[in-house]
């Protein structure tokens, strides 16, 4: 990626593989290409993971991440094991650069049976990433009540299992202390368009090293200013990079170049 001067930005977490883009996917990809945006297309289940691989095979400037989102898990243990084997098989494709998005989500479901299934599938995907020497793409979201700190539990699991290729904490929304702990475990943190209209991310962005930051859209969700209210897309990641630079009070070109190097180093692209 670094050797091709066409790619000036990276959307480290996009979902162009889902139905929201079925009507105009080619036009969205063309706008991203014209803006110099390299895309990491992320699966949330087996079907979207396979679609990400297909898009990566067909298009220049796209790589795939395959995995199962914590809200998409089967509660039956046998089904989880079968899913894990299927995921391991497709994860060996050369277009696949990471495993995910996987992790813990206690915001949407926090009953104990579901939480146990989430943890088991998360650990399974950590093991796949470790065995294949590919980084993880984490989805970690805290719950709304007491004892619902998904970041704390994820950090404990990662500290025990020690995935050798590290990974990225996508749409990071934890504390500064948690951010530092992810970094100590070899993870980068990626930020979305939310930083353009919400100020509760500023302290974290200001106080973590530039070489641990990635830019993302999480499209079609959370479009940045000045596109808020519209469907998000990879080309809009340029606005995220501008805001990261503004928050850190560093020249935009410095931030843009650092993010490209960070992504190339982590994902080996």
C-alpha positions as CSV (number, residue, x, y, z in Angstrom):
1,X,0.0,0.0,0.0
2,X,2.7,2.5,1.0
3,X,4.5,2.0,-2.3
4,X,1.4,3.0,-4.4
5,X,1.2,6.7,-4.2
6,X,-2.4,6.6,-5.3
7,X,-3.5,5.6,-1.7
8,X,-3.2,8.6,0.6
9,X,-5.8,7.7,3.2
10,X,-7.1,4.5,4.8
11,X,-10.6,3.6,6.0
12,X,-9.5,1.0,8.5
13,X,-13.1,-0.2,9.2
14,X,-15.8,-0.1,6.6
15,X,-18.9,-2.2,5.7
16,X,-19.3,-1.8,2.0
17,X,-20.2,-5.5,2.0
18,X,-23.7,-5.0,3.5
19,X,-27.0,-4.3,1.8
20,X,-26.9,-0.5,2.4
21,X,-24.5,-0.3,-0.6
22,X,-26.2,-2.8,-2.9
23,X,-27.8,-0.1,-5.1
24,X,-24.6,2.0,-5.8
25,X,-21.6,0.1,-4.5
26,X,-19.5,0.7,-7.6
27,X,-20.1,4.4,-7.4
28,X,-19.1,4.4,-3.7
29,X,-15.9,2.5,-4.6
30,X,-15.1,4.9,-7.4
31,X,-15.5,7.9,-5.1
32,X,-13.2,6.3,-2.6
33,X,-10.6,5.5,-5.3
34,X,-10.7,9.1,-6.6
35,X,-10.1,10.4,-3.0
36,X,-7.2,8.0,-2.6
37,X,-8.8,6.0,0.1
38,X,-7.7,2.4,0.7
39,X,-10.5,0.3,2.2
40,X,-10.5,-2.4,4.9
41,X,-13.9,-4.1,4.5
42,X,-15.1,-5.9,7.6
43,X,-17.4,-8.9,8.0
44,X,-19.9,-9.2,10.8
45,X,-20.9,-12.8,10.1
46,X,-19.9,-15.6,7.7
47,X,-21.9,-14.2,4.8
48,X,-20.6,-10.7,5.0
49,X,-17.1,-12.0,5.6
50,X,-17.3,-14.0,2.3
51,X,-18.7,-10.9,0.6
52,X,-15.7,-8.9,1.8
53,X,-13.3,-11.5,0.4
54,X,-15.1,-11.4,-3.0
55,X,-15.0,-7.6,-3.1
56,X,-11.2,-7.7,-2.3
57,X,-10.6,-10.1,-5.1
58,X,-12.5,-8.0,-7.6
59,X,-11.3,-4.5,-6.6
60,X,-7.9,-2.8,-6.2
61,X,-7.4,-1.0,-2.9
62,X,-9.6,-3.3,-0.8
63,X,-8.7,-5.9,1.8
64,X,-11.0,-8.1,3.8
65,X,-11.4,-8.8,7.5
66,X,-13.4,-11.9,8.4
67,X,-15.2,-12.7,11.7
68,X,-18.4,-12.7,13.7
69,X,-19.7,-9.7,15.5
70,X,-20.6,-10.3,19.2
71,X,-24.3,-9.6,18.5
72,X,-24.4,-12.2,15.7
73,X,-23.3,-15.2,17.7
74,X,-25.2,-18.5,17.8
75,X,-26.1,-19.5,21.4
76,X,-25.8,-23.2,20.7
77,X,-22.2,-24.4,21.4
78,X,-22.2,-26.9,18.5
79,X,-23.2,-24.2,16.1
80,X,-20.4,-22.0,17.4
81,X,-17.8,-24.7,16.9
82,X,-19.0,-25.3,13.3
83,X,-18.9,-21.5,12.7
84,X,-15.4,-21.3,14.0
85,X,-14.2,-24.0,11.6
86,X,-15.8,-22.3,8.6
87,X,-14.3,-19.0,9.7
88,X,-10.8,-20.5,10.1
89,X,-11.0,-21.9,6.6
90,X,-11.9,-18.6,4.9
91,X,-9.5,-16.7,7.1
92,X,-6.6,-18.4,5.2
93,X,-7.4,-16.5,2.0
94,X,-4.7,-14.1,0.9
95,X,-7.1,-11.2,0.8
96,X,-7.8,-11.6,4.5
97,X,-5.6,-9.3,6.6
98,X,-7.3,-9.6,10.0
99,X,-9.9,-11.4,12.1
100,X,-13.0,-9.7,13.2
101,X,-14.9,-7.8,14.0
102,X,-15.0,-9.7,17.1
103,X,-15.2,-9.0,20.8
104,X,-17.8,-8.2,23.5
105,X,-20.9,-6.1,23.2
106,X,-22.9,-5.7,26.5
107,X,-24.9,-2.7,25.2
108,X,-27.3,-4.7,23.1
109,X,-27.4,-7.9,25.1
110,X,-26.1,-8.5,28.6
111,X,-27.8,-11.6,29.9
112,X,-25.4,-14.2,31.3
113,X,-26.0,-16.9,28.7
114,X,-25.4,-14.5,25.9
115,X,-22.3,-13.0,27.6
116,X,-20.8,-16.5,28.0
117,X,-21.4,-17.3,24.3
118,X,-19.8,-14.0,23.4
119,X,-16.7,-14.7,25.4
120,X,-16.3,-18.2,24.0
121,X,-16.6,-17.0,20.4
122,X,-14.3,-14.1,21.1
123,X,-11.6,-16.5,22.5
124,X,-12.1,-18.8,19.5
125,X,-11.5,-15.9,17.1
126,X,-8.4,-14.8,19.1
127,X,-7.0,-18.3,18.7
128,X,-7.7,-18.2,14.9
129,X,-5.9,-14.9,14.6
130,X,-3.0,-16.1,16.8
131,X,-2.6,-19.4,14.8
132,X,-2.7,-17.5,11.4
133,X,-0.5,-14.7,12.7
134,X,-3.1,-12.1,11.7
135,X,-4.2,-9.1,13.8
136,X,-7.6,-8.8,15.4
137,X,-10.3,-6.2,14.6
138,X,-12.0,-5.6,17.9
139,X,-15.6,-4.5,18.6
140,X,-15.9,-3.8,22.3
141,X,-18.9,-1.9,23.7
142,X,-19.8,-1.5,27.4
143,X,-23.3,-2.2,28.8
144,X,-25.5,0.3,30.5
145,X,-25.5,-1.1,34.0
146,X,-23.0,-1.9,36.8
147,X,-20.5,-4.7,36.1
148,X,-21.0,-4.3,32.3
149,X,-17.5,-3.1,31.5
150,X,-16.7,-5.0,28.2
151,X,-13.4,-3.2,27.8
152,X,-12.2,-4.5,31.2
153,X,-13.2,-8.1,30.4
154,X,-11.7,-7.9,26.9
155,X,-8.4,-6.6,28.2
156,X,-8.3,-9.4,30.7
157,X,-9.0,-12.0,28.0
158,X,-6.3,-10.5,25.7
159,X,-3.8,-10.3,28.5
160,X,-4.2,-14.1,29.1
161,X,-4.3,-15.2,25.5
162,X,-1.7,-12.8,24.1
163,X,-2.5,-12.8,20.4
164,X,0.9,-12.4,18.7
165,X,-0.1,-10.1,15.9
166,X,-2.0,-7.6,18.1
167,X,-4.8,-5.8,16.4
168,X,-7.0,-2.7,16.3
169,X,-9.7,-1.6,18.8
170,X,-12.3,-0.3,16.3
171,X,-14.5,2.7,17.2
172,X,-12.7,3.0,20.5
173,X,-14.9,4.4,23.3
174,X,-13.2,3.4,26.5
175,X,-11.2,5.4,29.0
176,X,-7.7,6.9,28.5
177,X,-6.4,4.2,31.0
178,X,-8.0,1.5,28.9
179,X,-6.6,3.0,25.7
180,X,-3.1,2.8,27.2
181,X,-3.6,-0.9,28.2
182,X,-4.7,-1.8,24.7
183,X,-1.6,-0.1,23.3
184,X,0.6,-2.0,25.8
185,X,-0.9,-5.2,24.4
186,X,0.1,-4.2,20.9
187,X,-3.1,-2.7,19.6
188,X,-3.9,0.5,17.7
189,X,-7.1,2.5,18.3
190,X,-9.3,3.7,15.4
191,X,-11.6,6.7,15.5
192,X,-14.7,7.5,13.5
193,X,-16.6,10.5,12.3
194,X,-18.1,10.8,15.9
195,X,-15.0,12.8,16.8
196,X,-16.1,15.6,14.5
197,X,-19.2,16.4,16.6
198,X,-18.6,14.8,20.1
199,X,-15.8,16.1,22.3
200,X,-15.5,13.2,24.8
201,X,-12.9,11.6,22.5
202,X,-10.5,14.6,22.6
203,X,-8.6,13.7,25.7
204,X,-7.8,10.2,24.5
205,X,-6.7,11.4,21.1
206,X,-4.5,14.1,22.6
207,X,-2.8,11.7,25.0
208,X,-2.0,8.6,23.0
209,X,0.9,8.3,20.5
210,X,0.3,9.2,16.9
211,X,1.8,5.9,15.8
212,X,-1.1,4.0,17.6
213,X,-4.0,5.8,15.8
214,X,-6.0,4.7,12.8
215,X,-8.8,6.5,10.9
216,X,-12.1,4.7,10.0
217,X,-15.7,5.4,8.9
218,X,-17.6,2.4,10.2
219,X,-19.7,3.2,7.2
220,X,-22.6,3.3,6.5
221,X,-22.9,4.5,10.1
222,X,-21.8,7.7,11.9
223,X,-21.0,10.1,9.0
224,X,-18.6,12.9,10.0
225,X,-19.3,16.6,9.7
226,X,-20.1,18.0,7.2
227,X,-22.0,14.9,6.0
228,X,-23.8,14.1,9.3
229,X,-27.3,12.7,8.7
230,X,-26.2,11.1,5.4
231,X,-25.2,7.6,4.7
232,X,-21.5,7.3,5.5
233,X,-18.9,6.0,3.0
234,X,-15.1,5.5,2.8
235,X,-14.4,8.7,0.9
236,X,-15.5,10.6,4.0
237,X,-12.6,9.3,6.1
238,X,-10.7,12.3,4.8
239,X,-12.8,14.5,7.2
240,X,-11.9,12.1,10.1
241,X,-8.1,12.6,9.4
242,X,-8.6,16.4,9.4
243,X,-10.2,16.3,12.8
244,X,-7.6,14.0,14.3
245,X,-5.0,16.5,13.2
246,X,-7.0,19.4,14.6
247,X,-7.5,17.7,18.0
248,X,-3.8,16.7,18.3
249,X,-2.7,20.2,16.9
250,X,-0.4,18.5,14.4
251,X,-0.3,19.3,10.7
252,X,-2.8,17.3,8.7
253,X,-0.2,15.9,6.3
254,X,1.8,14.6,9.3
255,X,-1.2,12.8,10.7
256,X,-2.3,11.4,7.3
257,X,1.2,10.0,6.6
258,X,1.5,8.5,10.1
259,X,-1.9,6.7,9.8
260,X,-0.9,5.2,6.5
261,X,2.4,3.9,8.0
262,X,0.5,2.6,11.1
263,X,-2.0,0.7,8.9
264,X,0.7,-0.7,6.7
265,X,2.7,-1.9,9.7
266,X,-0.3,-3.5,11.5
267,X,-2.0,-5.2,8.6
268,X,1.1,-5.9,6.5
269,X,-0.4,-4.2,3.4
